[in-house]
């Protein structure tokens, strides 16, 4: 069995709740001149499969689409969040405040149980 060396992004995403069958929210955004973002499109989907560097989703319109783990963990023009999560429920204004305060770092997340 082949061992992937750079799966740390997938491990972090799984700890945040990304798993097969999870509902996701995708926000496609554009950056404005003042550095803030405006959401152009919102879509929903279900995670089909997790690969070492990306994951596949079945979108609400019936298409399959892949996303990088950085789109789930980081700040990009295309944000992928778990449907119903705190980050997924944030308004665009709240997301802009968090992004400016964290200078583009990952969202803060709490571990639910201690690591074995």
N, CA, C and O atoms as CSV, one atom per row, in Angstrom:
chain,resi,resn,atom,element,x,y,z
A,1,UNK,N,N,0.830,-1.175,0.000
A,1,UNK,CA,C,0.000,0.000,0.000
A,1,UNK,C,C,0.878,1.243,0.000
A,1,UNK,O,O,1.827,1.341,0.779
A,2,UNK,N,N,0.564,2.179,-0.864
A,2,UNK,CA,C,1.367,3.381,-0.994
A,2,UNK,C,C,1.036,4.368,0.128
A,2,UNK,O,O,-0.135,4.617,0.419
A,3,UNK,N,N,2.047,4.913,0.738
A,3,UNK,CA,C,1.875,5.872,1.838
A,3,UNK,C,C,2.098,7.280,1.299
A,3,UNK,O,O,3.160,7.577,0.754
A,4,UNK,N,N,1.091,8.154,1.452
A,4,UNK,CA,C,1.215,9.540,1.001
A,4,UNK,C,C,1.941,10.339,2.073
A,4,UNK,O,O,1.639,10.199,3.258
A,5,UNK,N,N,2.881,11.162,1.680
A,5,UNK,CA,C,3.688,11.902,2.631
A,5,UNK,C,C,3.035,13.213,3.065
A,5,UNK,O,O,3.202,13.622,4.214
A,6,UNK,N,N,2.312,13.867,2.197
A,6,UNK,CA,C,1.805,15.201,2.491
A,6,UNK,C,C,0.286,15.202,2.645
A,6,UNK,O,O,-0.423,15.839,1.866
A,7,UNK,N,N,-0.197,14.506,3.627
A,7,UNK,CA,C,-1.633,14.451,3.869
A,7,UNK,C,C,-2.052,15.297,5.065
A,7,UNK,O,O,-3.153,15.109,5.581
A,8,UNK,N,N,-1.220,16.212,5.519
A,8,UNK,CA,C,-1.528,16.960,6.725
A,8,UNK,C,C,-2.750,17.852,6.559
A,8,UNK,O,O,-3.491,18.048,7.522
A,9,UNK,N,N,-2.986,18.401,5.362
A,9,UNK,CA,C,-4.186,19.212,5.147
A,9,UNK,C,C,-5.450,18.366,5.264
A,9,UNK,O,O,-6.450,18.810,5.826
A,10,UNK,N,N,-5.402,17.163,4.737
A,10,UNK,CA,C,-6.561,16.282,4.830
A,10,UNK,C,C,-6.838,15.903,6.280
A,10,UNK,O,O,-7.996,15.837,6.694
A,11,UNK,N,N,-5.788,15.654,7.051
A,11,UNK,CA,C,-5.955,15.298,8.456
A,11,UNK,C,C,-6.619,16.441,9.221
A,11,UNK,O,O,-7.532,16.204,10.012
A,12,UNK,N,N,-6.178,17.661,8.998
A,12,UNK,CA,C,-6.775,18.819,9.673
A,12,UNK,C,C,-8.228,18.978,9.251
A,12,UNK,O,O,-9.087,19.247,10.091
A,13,UNK,N,N,-8.515,18.816,7.960
A,13,UNK,CA,C,-9.893,18.943,7.472
A,13,UNK,C,C,-10.795,17.873,8.084
A,13,UNK,O,O,-11.945,18.154,8.423
A,14,UNK,N,N,-10.293,16.669,8.226
A,14,UNK,CA,C,-11.089,15.598,8.849
A,14,UNK,C,C,-11.352,15.883,10.313
A,14,UNK,O,O,-12.438,15.591,10.815
A,15,UNK,N,N,-10.379,16.448,11.004
A,15,UNK,CA,C,-10.591,16.820,12.405
A,15,UNK,C,C,-11.635,17.916,12.546
A,15,UNK,O,O,-12.320,17.991,13.566
A,16,UNK,N,N,-11.763,18.770,11.527
A,16,UNK,CA,C,-12.776,19.836,11.568
A,16,UNK,C,C,-14.156,19.329,11.178
A,16,UNK,O,O,-15.127,20.080,11.263
A,17,UNK,N,N,-14.270,18.074,10.752
A,17,UNK,CA,C,-15.579,17.495,10.459
A,17,UNK,C,C,-15.826,17.142,9.007
A,17,UNK,O,O,-16.913,16.670,8.674
A,18,UNK,N,N,-14.855,17.353,8.133
A,18,UNK,CA,C,-15.024,16.992,6.730
A,18,UNK,C,C,-14.921,15.476,6.610
A,18,UNK,O,O,-13.889,14.894,6.942
A,19,UNK,N,N,-15.964,14.850,6.148
A,19,UNK,CA,C,-15.993,13.398,5.987
A,19,UNK,C,C,-16.951,13.051,4.859
A,19,UNK,O,O,-17.717,13.897,4.395
A,20,UNK,N,N,-16.901,11.823,4.431
A,20,UNK,CA,C,-17.779,11.342,3.374
A,20,UNK,C,C,-19.230,11.471,3.830
A,20,UNK,O,O,-19.585,11.013,4.916
A,21,UNK,N,N,-20.064,12.090,3.005
A,21,UNK,CA,C,-21.472,12.284,3.320
A,21,UNK,C,C,-21.791,13.606,3.992
A,21,UNK,O,O,-22.963,13.895,4.234
A,22,UNK,N,N,-20.780,14.429,4.306
A,22,UNK,CA,C,-21.008,15.716,4.966
A,22,UNK,C,C,-21.619,16.716,3.974
A,22,UNK,O,O,-21.245,16.745,2.802
A,23,UNK,N,N,-22.551,17.525,4.452
A,23,UNK,CA,C,-23.140,18.590,3.644
A,23,UNK,C,C,-22.228,19.801,3.691
A,23,UNK,O,O,-21.723,20.162,4.754
A,24,UNK,N,N,-22.013,20.438,2.530
A,24,UNK,CA,C,-21.127,21.595,2.472
A,24,UNK,C,C,-21.844,22.780,1.836
A,24,UNK,O,O,-22.834,22.622,1.122
A,25,UNK,N,N,-21.326,23.953,2.110
A,25,UNK,CA,C,-21.765,25.206,1.516
A,25,UNK,C,C,-20.563,25.789,0.789
A,25,UNK,O,O,-19.484,25.891,1.372
A,26,UNK,N,N,-20.729,26.178,-0.484
A,26,UNK,CA,C,-19.653,26.761,-1.273
A,26,UNK,C,C,-20.028,28.203,-1.577
A,26,UNK,O,O,-21.080,28.473,-2.156
A,27,UNK,N,N,-19.160,29.127,-1.183
A,27,UNK,CA,C,-19.344,30.541,-1.505
A,27,UNK,C,C,-18.295,30.938,-2.520
A,27,UNK,O,O,-17.098,30.817,-2.260
A,28,UNK,N,N,-18.733,31.410,-3.674
A,28,UNK,CA,C,-17.801,31.922,-4.676
A,28,UNK,C,C,-17.799,33.434,-4.555
A,28,UNK,O,O,-18.835,34.085,-4.685
A,29,UNK,N,N,-16.593,33.991,-4.300
A,29,UNK,CA,C,-16.504,35.404,-3.979
A,29,UNK,C,C,-15.561,36.138,-4.907
A,29,UNK,O,O,-14.737,35.532,-5.593
A,30,UNK,N,N,-15.695,37.455,-4.917
A,30,UNK,CA,C,-14.793,38.332,-5.648
A,30,UNK,C,C,-14.265,39.372,-4.673
A,30,UNK,O,O,-14.983,39.819,-3.778
A,31,UNK,N,N,-12.997,39.754,-4.852
A,31,UNK,CA,C,-12.398,40.751,-3.978
A,31,UNK,C,C,-12.670,42.149,-4.544
A,31,UNK,O,O,-12.607,42.371,-5.753
A,32,UNK,N,N,-12.972,43.075,-3.646
A,32,UNK,CA,C,-13.222,44.459,-4.024
A,32,UNK,C,C,-11.946,45.285,-3.841
A,32,UNK,O,O,-10.966,44.805,-3.271
A,33,UNK,N,N,-11.965,46.523,-4.324
A,33,UNK,CA,C,-10.775,47.373,-4.242
A,33,UNK,C,C,-10.344,47.668,-2.812
A,33,UNK,O,O,-9.155,47.854,-2.553
A,34,UNK,N,N,-11.288,47.712,-1.887
A,34,UNK,CA,C,-10.939,48.018,-0.495
A,34,UNK,C,C,-10.455,46.792,0.277
A,34,UNK,O,O,-10.190,46.894,1.475
A,35,UNK,N,N,-10.337,45.652,-0.369
A,35,UNK,CA,C,-9.833,44.443,0.262
A,35,UNK,C,C,-10.909,43.548,0.837
A,35,UNK,O,O,-10.600,42.471,1.346
A,36,UNK,N,N,-12.157,43.959,0.773
A,36,UNK,CA,C,-13.250,43.116,1.260
A,36,UNK,C,C,-13.753,42.238,0.117
A,36,UNK,O,O,-13.366,42.415,-1.038
A,37,UNK,N,N,-14.616,41.296,0.459
A,37,UNK,CA,C,-15.141,40.370,-0.528
A,37,UNK,C,C,-16.637,40.566,-0.708
A,37,UNK,O,O,-17.326,41.063,0.184
A,38,UNK,N,N,-17.125,40.170,-1.866
A,38,UNK,CA,C,-18.556,40.118,-2.118
A,38,UNK,C,C,-18.880,38.721,-2.630
A,38,UNK,O,O,-18.187,38.202,-3.506
A,39,UNK,N,N,-19.917,38.116,-2.092
A,39,UNK,CA,C,-20.297,36.769,-2.511
A,39,UNK,C,C,-21.082,36.849,-3.814
A,39,UNK,O,O,-22.079,37.566,-3.904
A,40,UNK,N,N,-20.634,36.121,-4.806
A,40,UNK,CA,C,-21.299,36.095,-6.109
A,40,UNK,C,C,-22.297,34.948,-6.211
A,40,UNK,O,O,-23.337,35.076,-6.858
A,41,UNK,N,N,-21.980,33.839,-5.577
A,41,UNK,CA,C,-22.810,32.646,-5.739
A,41,UNK,C,C,-22.688,31.751,-4.516
A,41,UNK,O,O,-21.600,31.601,-3.961
A,42,UNK,N,N,-23.802,31.155,-4.093
A,42,UNK,CA,C,-23.811,30.161,-3.011
A,42,UNK,C,C,-24.376,28.868,-3.563
A,42,UNK,O,O,-25.401,28.859,-4.246
A,43,UNK,N,N,-23.691,27.776,-3.256
A,43,UNK,CA,C,-24.152,26.464,-3.698
A,43,UNK,C,C,-23.996,25.468,-2.576
A,43,UNK,O,O,-23.204,25.671,-1.655
A,44,UNK,N,N,-24.750,24.394,-2.653
A,44,UNK,CA,C,-24.694,23.334,-1.644
A,44,UNK,C,C,-24.296,22.027,-2.313
A,44,UNK,O,O,-24.507,21.835,-3.510
A,45,UNK,N,N,-23.711,21.121,-1.510
A,45,UNK,CA,C,-23.315,19.832,-2.040
A,45,UNK,C,C,-23.090,18.829,-0.925
A,45,UNK,O,O,-23.228,19.139,0.258
A,46,UNK,N,N,-22.739,17.611,-1.338
A,46,UNK,CA,C,-22.458,16.510,-0.408
A,46,UNK,C,C,-21.108,15.918,-0.785
A,46,UNK,O,O,-20.831,15.691,-1.962
A,47,UNK,N,N,-20.269,15.668,0.214
A,47,UNK,CA,C,-18.938,15.103,-0.024
A,47,UNK,C,C,-19.086,13.644,-0.428
A,47,UNK,O,O,-19.727,12.859,0.271
A,48,UNK,N,N,-18.484,13.283,-1.571
A,48,UNK,CA,C,-18.529,11.904,-2.064
A,48,UNK,C,C,-17.302,11.100,-1.658
A,48,UNK,O,O,-17.417,9.947,-1.243
A,49,UNK,N,N,-16.122,11.716,-1.779
A,49,UNK,CA,C,-14.894,10.966,-1.545
A,49,UNK,C,C,-13.763,11.910,-1.160
A,49,UNK,O,O,-13.672,13.022,-1.681
A,50,UNK,N,N,-12.902,11.469,-0.251
A,50,UNK,CA,C,-11.730,12.236,0.172
A,50,UNK,C,C,-10.476,11.603,-0.416
A,50,UNK,O,O,-10.225,10.413,-0.226
A,51,UNK,N,N,-9.705,12.391,-1.119
A,51,UNK,CA,C,-8.433,11.967,-1.685
A,51,UNK,C,C,-7.307,12.679,-0.942
A,51,UNK,O,O,-7.585,13.583,-0.154
A,52,UNK,N,N,-6.037,12.302,-1.165
A,52,UNK,CA,C,-4.948,12.931,-0.413
A,52,UNK,C,C,-4.849,14.451,-0.592
A,52,UNK,O,O,-4.510,15.151,0.363
A,53,UNK,N,N,-5.134,14.978,-1.784
A,53,UNK,CA,C,-4.929,16.403,-2.021
A,53,UNK,C,C,-6.202,17.165,-2.359
A,53,UNK,O,O,-6.168,18.392,-2.453
A,54,UNK,N,N,-7.309,16.484,-2.541
A,54,UNK,CA,C,-8.577,17.143,-2.859
A,54,UNK,C,C,-9.735,16.219,-2.484
A,54,UNK,O,O,-9.533,15.055,-2.138
A,55,UNK,N,N,-10.953,16.761,-2.560
A,55,UNK,CA,C,-12.133,15.938,-2.281
A,55,UNK,C,C,-13.209,16.243,-3.319
A,55,UNK,O,O,-13.309,17.358,-3.830
A,56,UNK,N,N,-14.019,15.210,-3.618
A,56,UNK,CA,C,-15.079,15.329,-4.612
A,56,UNK,C,C,-16.426,15.509,-3.932
A,56,UNK,O,O,-16.692,14.935,-2.876
A,57,UNK,N,N,-17.274,16.323,-4.566
A,57,UNK,CA,C,-18.617,16.583,-4.044
A,57,UNK,C,C,-19.642,16.470,-5.164
A,57,UNK,O,O,-19.354,16.760,-6.325
A,58,UNK,N,N,-20.854,16.037,-4.786
A,58,UNK,CA,C,-21.997,16.066,-5.691
A,58,UNK,C,C,-22.745,17.347,-5.357
A,58,UNK,O,O,-23.247,17.508,-4.244
A,59,UNK,N,N,-22.819,18.260,-6.322
A,59,UNK,CA,C,-23.458,19.546,-6.090
A,59,UNK,C,C,-24.968,19.430,-6.295
A,59,UNK,O,O,-25.456,18.450,-6.857
A,60,UNK,N,N,-25.699,20.445,-5.829
A,60,UNK,CA,C,-27.157,20.408,-5.870
A,60,UNK,C,C,-27.726,20.348,-7.287
A,60,UNK,O,O,-28.845,19.878,-7.489
A,61,UNK,N,N,-26.955,20.826,-8.271
A,61,UNK,CA,C,-27.442,20.767,-9.654
A,61,UNK,C,C,-27.090,19.454,-10.351
A,61,UNK,O,O,-27.343,19.304,-11.547
A,62,UNK,N,N,-26.505,18.496,-9.613
A,62,UNK,CA,C,-26.214,17.182,-10.161
A,62,UNK,C,C,-24.812,17.017,-10.719
A,62,UNK,O,O,-24.460,15.929,-11.175
A,63,UNK,N,N,-24.008,18.065,-10.696
A,63,UNK,CA,C,-22.639,17.970,-11.199
A,63,UNK,C,C,-21.695,17.537,-10.081
A,63,UNK,O,O,-21.961,17.764,-8.900
A,64,UNK,N,N,-20.582,16.908,-10.476
A,64,UNK,CA,C,-19.542,16.531,-9.522
A,64,UNK,C,C,-18.412,17.541,-9.648
A,64,UNK,O,O,-18.034,17.937,-10.751
A,65,UNK,N,N,-17.885,17.948,-8.515
A,65,UNK,CA,C,-16.847,18.971,-8.516
A,65,UNK,C,C,-15.802,18.634,-7.457
A,65,UNK,O,O,-16.134,18.094,-6.402
A,66,UNK,N,N,-14.548,18.950,-7.738
A,66,UNK,CA,C,-13.498,18.706,-6.752
A,66,UNK,C,C,-13.046,20.022,-6.139
A,66,UNK,O,O,-13.095,21.072,-6.779
A,67,UNK,N,N,-12.610,19.949,-4.897
A,67,UNK,CA,C,-12.135,21.110,-4.166
A,67,UNK,C,C,-10.825,20.747,-3.489
A,67,UNK,O,O,-10.623,19.603,-3.082
A,68,UNK,N,N,-9.941,21.719,-3.370
A,68,UNK,CA,C,-8.699,21.517,-2.624
A,68,UNK,C,C,-8.985,21.691,-1.140
A,68,UNK,O,O,-9.917,22.402,-0.764
A,69,UNK,N,N,-8.194,21.049,-0.300
A,69,UNK,CA,C,-8.400,21.174,1.133
A,69,UNK,C,C,-8.163,22.597,1.613
A,69,UNK,O,O,-8.745,23.012,2.615
A,70,UNK,N,N,-7.324,23.348,0.920
A,70,UNK,CA,C,-7.083,24.732,1.300
A,70,UNK,C,C,-8.341,25.585,1.132
A,70,UNK,O,O,-8.509,26.578,1.840
A,71,UNK,N,N,-9.217,25.215,0.212
A,71,UNK,CA,C,-10.478,25.937,0.054
A,71,UNK,C,C,-11.410,25.664,1.227
A,71,UNK,O,O,-12.290,26.473,1.519
A,72,UNK,N,N,-11.230,24.555,1.891
A,72,UNK,CA,C,-12.011,24.237,3.078
A,72,UNK,C,C,-11.384,24.859,4.325
A,72,UNK,O,O,-12.102,25.320,5.212
A,73,UNK,N,N,-10.067,24.876,4.399
A,73,UNK,CA,C,-9.378,25.344,5.594
A,73,UNK,C,C,-8.985,26.814,5.543
A,73,UNK,O,O,-8.997,27.493,6.570
A,74,UNK,N,N,-8.640,27.310,4.371
A,74,UNK,CA,C,-8.088,28.654,4.275
A,74,UNK,C,C,-9.050,29.660,3.701
A,74,UNK,O,O,-10.260,29.440,3.650
A,75,UNK,N,N,-8.486,30.769,3.271
A,75,UNK,CA,C,-9.258,31.864,2.701
A,75,UNK,C,C,-8.911,31.972,1.220
A,75,UNK,O,O,-7.787,32.315,0.855
A,76,UNK,N,N,-9.860,31.685,0.405
A,76,UNK,CA,C,-9.669,31.737,-1.033
A,76,UNK,C,C,-10.883,32.433,-1.623
A,76,UNK,O,O,-11.803,32.809,-0.897
A,77,UNK,N,N,-10.886,32.602,-2.926
A,77,UNK,CA,C,-12.061,33.213,-3.553
A,77,UNK,C,C,-13.245,32.252,-3.538
A,77,UNK,O,O,-14.397,32.671,-3.651
A,78,UNK,N,N,-12.954,30.967,-3.398
A,78,UNK,CA,C,-14.005,29.960,-3.291
A,78,UNK,C,C,-13.891,29.322,-1.908
A,78,UNK,O,O,-12.948,28.577,-1.644
A,79,UNK,N,N,-14.844,29.610,-1.028
A,79,UNK,CA,C,-14.841,29.075,0.329
A,79,UNK,C,C,-15.727,27.854,0.400
A,79,UNK,O,O,-16.850,27.873,-0.102
A,80,UNK,N,N,-15.244,26.803,1.010
A,80,UNK,CA,C,-16.028,25.589,1.231
A,80,UNK,C,C,-16.148,25.401,2.739
A,80,UNK,O,O,-15.134,25.288,3.428
A,81,UNK,N,N,-17.358,25.365,3.253
A,81,UNK,CA,C,-17.599,25.205,4.678
A,81,UNK,C,C,-18.653,24.132,4.898
A,81,UNK,O,O,-19.451,23.852,4.005
A,82,UNK,N,N,-18.661,23.528,6.085
A,82,UNK,CA,C,-19.687,22.556,6.427
A,82,UNK,C,C,-21.012,23.283,6.598
A,82,UNK,O,O,-21.079,24.331,7.242
A,83,UNK,N,N,-22.048,22.729,6.027
A,83,UNK,CA,C,-23.377,23.318,6.153
A,83,UNK,C,C,-23.823,23.209,7.608
A,83,UNK,O,O,-23.763,22.131,8.199
A,84,UNK,N,N,-24.262,24.302,8.176
A,84,UNK,CA,C,-24.704,24.311,9.559
A,84,UNK,C,C,-23.604,24.595,10.561
A,84,UNK,O,O,-23.885,24.723,11.752
A,85,UNK,N,N,-22.345,24.697,10.114
A,85,UNK,CA,C,-21.254,25.007,11.036
A,85,UNK,C,C,-21.238,26.505,11.333
A,85,UNK,O,O,-21.908,27.289,10.661
A,86,UNK,N,N,-20.474,26.886,12.334
A,86,UNK,CA,C,-20.386,28.306,12.703
A,86,UNK,C,C,-19.836,29.133,11.548
A,86,UNK,O,O,-20.333,30.228,11.282
A,87,UNK,N,N,-18.810,28.622,10.853
A,87,UNK,CA,C,-18.229,29.349,9.730
A,87,UNK,C,C,-19.196,29.407,8.553
A,87,UNK,O,O,-19.247,30.405,7.834
A,88,UNK,N,N,-19.960,28.338,8.360
A,88,UNK,CA,C,-20.927,28.303,7.261
A,88,UNK,C,C,-22.095,29.242,7.470
A,88,UNK,O,O,-22.690,29.712,6.500
A,89,UNK,N,N,-22.438,29.528,8.733
A,89,UNK,CA,C,-23.563,30.400,9.048
A,89,UNK,C,C,-23.171,31.878,9.105
A,89,UNK,O,O,-24.042,32.740,9.224
A,90,UNK,N,N,-21.874,32.183,9.023
A,90,UNK,CA,C,-21.440,33.581,9.097
A,90,UNK,C,C,-21.902,34.373,7.890
A,90,UNK,O,O,-21.982,33.841,6.783
A,91,UNK,N,N,-22.205,35.636,8.101
A,91,UNK,CA,C,-22.537,36.524,6.987
A,91,UNK,C,C,-21.231,36.954,6.312
A,91,UNK,O,O,-20.149,36.737,6.856
A,92,UNK,N,N,-21.332,37.553,5.144
A,92,UNK,CA,C,-20.131,38.010,4.439
A,92,UNK,C,C,-19.379,39.061,5.247
A,92,UNK,O,O,-18.148,39.080,5.237
A,93,UNK,N,N,-20.093,39.929,5.941
A,93,UNK,CA,C,-19.462,40.962,6.756
A,93,UNK,C,C,-18.668,40.331,7.902
A,93,UNK,O,O,-17.552,40.762,8.191
A,94,UNK,N,N,-19.229,39.326,8.547
A,94,UNK,CA,C,-18.518,38.646,9.630
A,94,UNK,C,C,-17.277,37.931,9.101
A,94,UNK,O,O,-16.225,37.968,9.738
A,95,UNK,N,N,-17.389,37.283,7.946
A,95,UNK,CA,C,-16.224,36.618,7.346
A,95,UNK,C,C,-15.120,37.617,7.046
A,95,UNK,O,O,-13.947,37.325,7.278
A,96,UNK,N,N,-15.476,38.796,6.532
A,96,UNK,CA,C,-14.466,39.817,6.233
A,96,UNK,C,C,-13.732,40.249,7.494
A,96,UNK,O,O,-12.515,40.434,7.465
A,97,UNK,N,N,-14.455,40.414,8.604
A,97,UNK,CA,C,-13.814,40.801,9.864
A,97,UNK,C,C,-12.845,39.731,10.346
A,97,UNK,O,O,-11.733,40.041,10.773
A,98,UNK,N,N,-13.268,38.467,10.278
A,98,UNK,CA,C,-12.407,37.368,10.728
A,98,UNK,C,C,-11.169,37.273,9.849
A,98,UNK,O,O,-10.069,37.062,10.358
A,99,UNK,N,N,-11.331,37.427,8.537
A,99,UNK,CA,C,-10.195,37.323,7.624
A,99,UNK,C,C,-9.193,38.448,7.847
A,99,UNK,O,O,-7.984,38.216,7.827
A,100,UNK,N,N,-9.682,39.654,8.058
A,100,UNK,CA,C,-8.759,40.765,8.309
A,100,UNK,C,C,-8.023,40.580,9.630
A,100,UNK,O,O,-6.825,40.852,9.714
A,101,UNK,N,N,-8.728,40.121,10.664
A,101,UNK,CA,C,-8.117,39.943,11.978
A,101,UNK,C,C,-7.084,38.818,11.981
A,101,UNK,O,O,-6.083,38.904,12.693
A,102,UNK,N,N,-7.310,37.767,11.196
A,102,UNK,CA,C,-6.404,36.619,11.214
A,102,UNK,C,C,-5.354,36.674,10.111
A,102,UNK,O,O,-4.492,35.797,10.039
A,103,UNK,N,N,-5.411,37.685,9.254
A,103,UNK,CA,C,-4.434,37.856,8.165
A,103,UNK,C,C,-4.348,36.619,7.273
A,103,UNK,O,O,-3.260,36.248,6.833
A,104,UNK,N,N,-5.487,35.979,7.005
A,104,UNK,CA,C,-5.533,34.874,6.065
A,104,UNK,C,C,-5.138,33.522,6.620
A,104,UNK,O,O,-4.895,32.592,5.851
A,105,UNK,N,N,-5.067,33.387,7.938
A,105,UNK,CA,C,-4.735,32.083,8.517
A,105,UNK,C,C,-5.976,31.221,8.610
A,105,UNK,O,O,-7.086,31.683,8.345
A,106,UNK,N,N,-5.787,29.974,8.986
A,106,UNK,CA,C,-6.895,29.040,9.104
A,106,UNK,C,C,-7.870,29.490,10.183
A,106,UNK,O,O,-7.497,30.206,11.112
A,107,UNK,N,N,-9.114,29.067,10.050
A,107,UNK,CA,C,-10.095,29.299,11.099
A,107,UNK,C,C,-9.657,28.582,12.365
A,107,UNK,O,O,-9.065,27.505,12.301
A,108,UNK,N,N,-9.943,29.171,13.500
A,108,UNK,CA,C,-9.667,28.532,14.784
A,108,UNK,C,C,-10.657,27.395,14.985
A,108,UNK,O,O,-11.848,27.563,14.726
A,109,UNK,N,N,-10.194,26.265,15.433
A,109,UNK,CA,C,-11.094,25.141,15.669
A,109,UNK,C,C,-10.717,24.465,16.968
A,109,UNK,O,O,-9.547,24.422,17.347
A,110,UNK,N,N,-11.714,23.944,17.641
A,110,UNK,CA,C,-11.508,23.256,18.910
A,110,UNK,C,C,-11.610,21.756,18.683
A,110,UNK,O,O,-12.468,21.283,17.938
A,111,UNK,N,N,-10.729,21.023,19.332
A,111,UNK,CA,C,-10.757,19.575,19.266
A,111,UNK,C,C,-11.876,19.088,20.190
A,111,UNK,O,O,-11.971,19.543,21.330
A,112,UNK,N,N,-12.714,18.180,19.721
A,112,UNK,CA,C,-13.839,17.694,20.511
A,112,UNK,C,C,-13.418,16.740,21.617
A,112,UNK,O,O,-13.986,16.769,22.708
A,113,UNK,N,N,-12.445,15.908,21.355
A,113,UNK,CA,C,-11.981,14.963,22.356
A,113,UNK,C,C,-10.458,14.889,22.307
A,113,UNK,O,O,-9.865,15.206,21.275
A,114,UNK,N,N,-9.823,14.484,23.381
A,114,UNK,CA,C,-8.353,14.394,23.371
A,114,UNK,C,C,-7.877,13.345,22.372
A,114,UNK,O,O,-8.544,12.342,22.118
A,115,UNK,N,N,-6.727,13.609,21.831
A,115,UNK,CA,C,-6.128,12.677,20.866
A,115,UNK,C,C,-5.589,11.472,21.604
A,115,UNK,O,O,-4.969,11.608,22.658
A,116,UNK,N,N,-5.825,10.293,21.053
A,116,UNK,CA,C,-5.351,9.052,21.681
A,116,UNK,C,C,-3.878,8.858,21.428
A,116,UNK,O,O,-3.299,7.869,21.878
